[in-house]
Amino acid sequence: MNEQARRRPPKPYRRPKKDPVRILAFEALRAVDERDAYANLVLPPLLKKAREKDDFDGRDAALATELVYGTLRRQGTYDAIIATCIDRPLREVDPPVLDVLALGAHQLLGTRIPSHAAVSASVELARVVLGDGRAKFVNAVLRKIAQDDLDAWLERVAPPYDEDAEDHLAVVHSHPRWVVSALWDSLGGGRAGIEDLLEADNERPEVTLVARPGRSTAAELLDAVGEESGLPGRWSPYAVRLAEGGEPGAIEAVREGRAGVQDEGSQLVAIALADAPLDGPDERWLDGCAGPGGKAALLAALAAGRGASLLASEKQPHRARLVERALAGNPGPYQVIAADGTRPPWRPGSFDRVLVDVPCSGLGALRRRPEARWRRRPEDLEGFAPLQRALLREALTAVRIGGVVGYATCSPHLAETRVVVEDVLKGRGGPAAEAEWVDARPLMPGVPALGDGPDVQLWPHLHGTDAMYLALLRRTA
């Protein structure tokens, strides 16, 4: 060390700048990783707490939301890029460090934040939550990432489509390879369709309201939100779509339970079951997997308009309480119980209409729960399979001869949709009441691209809904 360097005084320590937006985003990502929490459950209370402080406004909340959801949606892509910028396997990097790197990568590659600001803010975040030592590592990695834009990085880290189509799509569109394969099998067709679907999974979904019949109308909701903030639903007569930033809780009908938040695909499933033609009485309806209550609330309102009653059954008591809350104030007769649909307390043949929206992988709602794609494994489907078949068999037993059962999932995976229905109808895994298919397509009038039937698969890229599946079955014996 020369004499001049020896005499130079050390730089004074500078405290890191605390950025409440990025600290909140980091806390949300840590909760998702450490507690297997879902961002849509973790983020709202964090934002509420932050809004109580004078220095956190609506723009801050919007940025924090974008950072959390954008990072989770693009996690696979960002991991592939980060992996090329470090000298160790990705699994050897501490998870909190990876979260800061991913947040920085999203700001650099997925937002309009200037590169220098994205790096600087991420390094300051690292100093606050990780310490100065690891902040230097974050700085070095993000400066490498900042040298190219997203398209250039994808050229480097994604294998060519012609060499490995599924892996190419997995990296470019940030989905696990097995999910890409399963979605492609369910969708069919060539490259364009699957790319459109994967891109739709990475888009922020609209918030859709449902006006519960007899208690509210779509026109009332549109008046409440105003022309600039609301649009009519695409397919459901009860749907209203909120513009970005719309707050459902600010709408009186929502606060009073006369309306709610419900994806339009979920609405279509309930409406189709309610409108399926019946021979004979139409007095008793059953929602056999009612939690958390969105479909049950719509079914209860539709049933009340016809003088019918609804029994809403949910196995988990805490979810049954959510159903009670959703149905509170419904004018027609209804009952909510906590019961296991595979060991039902009701007598066979008790109902005219039955819906079972069965537990599933949730691959149809990846827009809303982007972290689910990284948690699910192919073997998870094997765990759901016996329950799905048992619930459908019991539903067919619960409905009277001539009555209709709706089997629904928020998954397009063939192993959770048509394969389940066909197995039950063929008696695989246990005897079931005899039933025949009912064509569900005419019960969704105006909705395009519903396939060859008789069942229906909705898609985010084609219908703007979650990827809901519906099979309608009429009991024949």
N, C-alpha and C positions, 0 to 999 in steps of 0.2 A: 504494500500500500504506500503510495507516495505521500510526501509531507502535506501537500494541499488537501488530499482526501482525508488525511488523518485529522487535520484541523477543522474540516467542514462539520458544522453542528448537525446532529441528526434531525430529520424532519419531525416536526411536532406531530403527535398522534392526533388524527382526525376521527371523531366519532362518526360511525356510519349514519347515513340519513335514513330515517325510518319512513318507508313508503306504505301507508295503510292499505292501499289497493293491492299491492303485490304481496304484502304480508298476509292479507286475508286469503288471497288465491293460494298461497303456499299452505296455509293452515287447512284449507279445504282439500287440497290434494293429499296432504298427510293423513287426514281423516279417512279419505277414500282408500288409501293404501294400508294404513295401520289397522283400521277397524272394519274393513270391508264395507264401509258405508257407501251410500249412493249420493252423488253430488246434488241431485234434486231434493234430497232431504237435509243434507249438511249445509248447503249454501244459504237457503232462506234465513235461518236463525242467525248466521254470521252476518249477513247483510243487514238484518233488522238491528242487531246490536251496533253495527258500524254506523247506521243512519242516525242513531241516537246521539252521535257525536256531531258537532257542528261542522267538522272539516270533511265530511263524507257525504257527497251529494249524488244525484241520480246518474250523472256521467261516470262517477267513480264506481257505482254499482254495476253499470253496464259494462265497464272495462273489466272489472273483477269477474263478472259472469263469463265474458268472452274468453278471458285468460284460462279459467277453469275448464269450461266445456271444450274450448278449442284445443287445449293441451291434451285432454283425455281422448278426444276424437282422433287426434293425429299422433297418439302415443307411439304406435308401431312405426310410423314413418320417422318420427324424431329419434326413436331409439336406434334405428338403422343408421341415421346420419351421425348421431353422437358416437356410436360404436366405431366409426371410421376416424374419429378425431381424438381418440384416447389410446393409451398404450397398454390397456389391460382389458380383459373380458368385461362386458357390461355388468354381469352379475356380481363382480367384485367391487363395484362402485356403490357406496352407501345410498340407500333409497332417498334420504332427504337431499343428497347432492344431485341425484338424478332428477328429482322434482324441480329443483332450481334450474338445472340445465334444460329440462323440457320446457319450462316456462319461458326461459330465454330463447330457446329455439323457436317456439311459437311466435314470440314477438318479432323475431328476425324474419321468419319465413312465412308466417300466416297472418300478419297484420301489416298496417301501414306505418307503424312506429318506425322512425328513422333508426338505422343500424346502430349509430353511436349511442343513441338514447336507450335502445333495447339492451345493449351490452352494459352500459353504465348502470342502468336501473337494476339489472340482474346481479351485477357484482355487488352493488350496495345491499341488495336483498341477501346475498350470500354472506356478506360481512355481519349482518344482523342475526341471521338464523343459523349460520354455520361456523362463523369465525373467520378471521383474516387469512389463516393458512389455506383453508379450502376455498376461500374466495379467489385466491390466485389461480387455483386450478380451474374454477369456473370461468374466470377471465380468459385464460389461455384457450379453453375449448370453444367458448362462444366467439372469440376472434377468428378462429378457424372456420366456424360455421358461417360467419358473416361475410366470408370471401366469395360466396356464391349464393344465387337465389334458389328457390325451391325446385324449379324445373332442372337446373343444372345439377343439383344434388340427386334428384331422382334418376337422372341419366347415369350417375355414378353408382348408386346403391341398389337400384332395382334391376334384377336380371331382365334381359330382353324378353318381350312377350312371346316371340316365336320359339324361344328356348324353354321357357317355363311360364306358361300363361298364368297359372294360379298364383305362383310366387310373385310374379310381376304385379298382378292386381293387389295382392296382399300388402306389398310394400307401398305401392303408389297410393292406394286408397285406405291404408291403415286398418286392415281387418286381419285377424288370424287366418292362416291359409285354410284351415278346415272349415271356417265359416264361409269363406269365399266359395269353396267347393260345394258346400251344402246349399247355399243360396243359388248358385248357378244350376245345380240339379233341379231345384224347385222351380226356378224361373224358366229354364230352358232357353233356347235361342242362342244367338251368337254373342260376340264381344260387346256390341253397343248396349244391349239390354243390361248385362251385368254391370258394366261400368256406370250406366245411369243409376242403377240401384245403389251401388256402393257410394257414389257421389251423394245421392239423396240421404244416405245414412249419416253423412258427415255435415249435413246442413242443419241449421237450427230450426226445429219444428215450430209451426204456428201454435199459438194458444187458441184452442177452440172451446167455445161455450156451448152448452145445451140448454134450451128452454124446455122445462119439463111441462108436458101438455096438461092443460087444465089449470096450471099455476102460473105460467108465463108464456110468452111468445117470442119468436125470433125478432118480430117487429119491435117489441118492447126493449129487447136487448140492444138492437141497432139504434133505437132512439137514445138509450142510456149512454152508449159509448160514442155516438156521433158518427157522421159520415167519414170523417178523416181517420177514425180509429177502428172502425169495424166494417166487415164485409159479410154478406150472407154466406152460409156454408155452400160448398160445391154440390153436395149430394143429399144431405139430410135436411128436411124441412125445419128441423129444430135447431140447426147449427148456426153459430155466428163466429167468424174468425176475427181475432183481435190483431191489430197492427202491432209491430214490434214495440215493446215497452208498455203495452196495455196492461192494466192492473185489474184482474178479475175481482179482487176484494173490494174495489171501489164501487162496484155495481150493486145497487140495492137488492135486486132480485137474487144475486149470488149470495149476499150476506144473509138473506132471509131463507135460503134453501130452495127457492122457487126455480132456480137455475143453478148450473154447476159447470165445472171444467171437465170436458170429456172429448177425447179424440173422435173425429167424425167416423172413423172406421168402427169404433166401439158402438157408436150410436146406430150405425147401419146394421150391425149384428142384432141388436135388441129389436130394432124396427122390423127386420126381416122375420124373426121368430114370431113377433106379435101379429104380423100380417099373413103368415102362412095359412092357407085354407084348411078349415077343419070340417069334419062331419060330426054333428051332434053338439053337445053343450060346450060352452067356452067360459067356464066359471072359476077355475082354480089353476093358478100358475105357480111354478116353482123356479127359483134361481138357486141351483144346488151348490154353486161356488161363488157366493155373493160378494165376498170382500174384494176391494174396500168399499164397494157400494155404488159405483157409477152406473153400471148397467141395471142394477136392481132398482135404483131411483127412477130411471127412465121406464123400466118395465112396470113398476108400481103405478106410475102416472098413466101409462097407456092402459093398464088393466082397469084402473079406476074409471076411465072414460067409457068402459064397456060394462061396468058393473061387476067386474071380476075381482078376485082377491089374489094377493101375491104372498107366498111364503118364501122368505129369503133365508137361506141356510149357509152358515160359514163355520168351518171347523174350529178355527182359532178364536177364542173369546175376545181378544183385543181387536181383531179384525171385525168380528160381529158387532162390536160397539161402534166401529166406524160406519158399518152398514146402517145401524140404528140412527146415527147422526145424519147420514145421507137421506134417509127416508122420513125423517121427522117432518111433520106437517103435511104429509101426503093425505089428500082427502078421502081416498078409498081405503077399504080394509086391507091390512097387511100385518104380517107377523115376522119378526126376526128371531132366529134361534141359533145357538151354537151346536152344531151337529156334524158328524162325519158322514159325508155323502156316500162313502163306501159301506157304511153300516147304518143305514137311515132309520129314523124313528117313525117315518110315515109308512102307510100301508101300500102295497103294490096297486098300481092302477088308479092312484088318487088324483092325478093331475091331468089337465087338458093340454097344457104347454109346459115344457121343461127346458131350461137353459143350463148347460154346464160349460162354463168358461174355465177350462182346466188349468192347473199349475203346469208351467212349461218353461222352456229355456229362455223365453223373452227375446229371442232373436228378431222378432218383428218390431221391437221398440228401441232399437239401437240409437235412433236419433235422440231419444229422451234419456236413455241410460247408456251413454257411450262406454262407460267402464265395464258394462256387462260382457262386452265382446272379449275382454282380456281375462275375465274370471271363468267363463264357461269353458268346459272341456267336452270333447265328443262323448266321453263316458257318462257325462251328466244325463244324457238323453236316456241311457239305460235305466237310470234311477227314476225318471219320470214315467217311463213306459207302463209299468204295471198299474200305477195310480190312474193314469189317463184312461186305460182300458176298463179298469174297475168302475170309475166314475161314469163312463158312458154306458156300461152294462146296467148299472143301477138306475141311471136316468131312463133307459128304455123300459125297465121294470116299473118305475114310478109313474110313467104316463099310461093313460088308458088306451085301449085298442082304438085306433083312429086318431089319437092325439099325436102331437109333434114334439120331437126333441131337437134342440139346437146344440151341436157340439162345436165349441169355439176355442181357439188358441191365439195368443199373440206371438205366433211363430209360424214362419212359412216352411219350416223343415219338414220334409215328407214323412220322416219317422214320427212326427208329432201330429200330423194332419191326416191325410188320406189313408196312410198305412194303418193308423189306429182304427179308423172307422171300418175299413175293409176287414181287418182282423176280427173285430167284434161282430160284424155281420156274418162272418164265416164261422163263428163259434170258437175261434182260437183263444186259448187261455181260459175258457169257461163258457158255460151256456149263457145266452142272452135272449131276450124276447125278440121275436121275428119282426123285421122292419124293412121298409123300402125307402130308397132315396126320394127326396123331394127337391126339385130343381129350385135352387136358391136365387138364380140369376134374375128371374122376373120380379122378385121381391126387392130388388135394388134398382128401380127404374131410373134410367138416365145415366147410370154408372157404366162407363165403357170398359172394354178390355177385361171382361170377367172370365175369359177362358171357355173351355168346352163344357164345363159343368159336369154333373149337377151341383157340385160344391163350388164355393167361391173363395178365391185368394185375392185379397187386396194388397197393394204395393205402394210404398212411399213415392216412388218415381212416376208411377202411373196415375195414382189417385190422390196423392198428397196426404195419405193417412198412414197410420201404423200398418204393418203387414199382418192384418187380422185374417184368420181363416174361419170359415163357417160351413158346416155340413148340416143339412136338415134331413131328418129321418121321421117317417110316419110308422108308428107301430101297427102291425097287421095281425098279430096273434099273440 
